[in-house]
Amino acid sequence: MKAQLYGNRVPLYKANQMWRAARAKHIQRDLQATQIMTNSIFGSMTNFTYGQNSQIIKQATVRALKTV
């Protein structure tokens, strides 16, 4: 028995449509956040030392998380 997420008066097919739409929206938002983080980390990579790379990745992660 599936849980009725949107109440008993909503038909099951409509509840499934609503659930899929909400899930697609969340997946899209996650993909956008991942894309922003990837671009900010690897967008302008040059050859640095390990310490400089880790510092750049930390700063890019903080920057990406602030924009989301």
Buried (B, 14 or more C-beta within 10 A) or exposed (E): EEEEEBEEEBEEEEBBEEEEEEEEEEEEEEEEBEEBBEEBBEEEEEEEEEEEBEEBBEEBEEEBEEEE
